[in-house]
Amino acid sequence: MPVMVVTGASAGIGAAVAAMAVAQGWQVAGLSRRAIAPEGAHAIACDVTDSAAVEAAFDAVVGGWGRVDVLFANAGAFPRADTIDGITDDEWRIAMSVNLDGMFYACRAAFARMRAQEPQGGRIIVNGSVSAQAPRPRALAYTVAKHALTGMTRQLALDGRAFGIAAGQIDIGNAATELLAGIAAGQDNPEPMMPVDEAARAVMHMAGLPAGSNVLSMTVMATNMFLVGRG
């Protein structure tokens, strides 16, 4: 069975992808700080902002299953909303640590193992955000991190060619997770949302492509979301 690693697998999109992958016959390792993953997935406690913990988690996956075929780099966090002059140094560092450093650590660990394994290769799917296309108000740190992920994904796609490693980014427009439901509850005019399983289905489409094909960039969103024309 193919092997998938999902970061941020304890809830939301990560949990939905992990559960769907298990149902489709994948071996799934779900990484999260609380070692919680859907039934059938192997839960591993891992803080993605700790590079040593990430390396240890990937060692455990390879030690148990022999390889890594797909990484869904998903773990992220929404910082407190404010304009740039209200963002503290600590808030900036935390936002970058989770949303950018954690993604880098997971992608680096996956890339290294995909490059070294036999047969060589694999696929890295980065959970970006529609904020990489059009920012939300008062979300500077999150927006900066997500723009950086677009550059990282394209670089991974380029550098992975020589080793059979495909890389692509999915930008998801408001999947109905507990986190976004809480944010929407505080908004006067909340944006439309789509079922989280539809986001997971899009990720699994990318994951299931044959080695010779790749989705470099995908946007999946609620049909009536305020993305086109936002600004």
Disulfide bonds with the S-S distance in Angstrom:
none
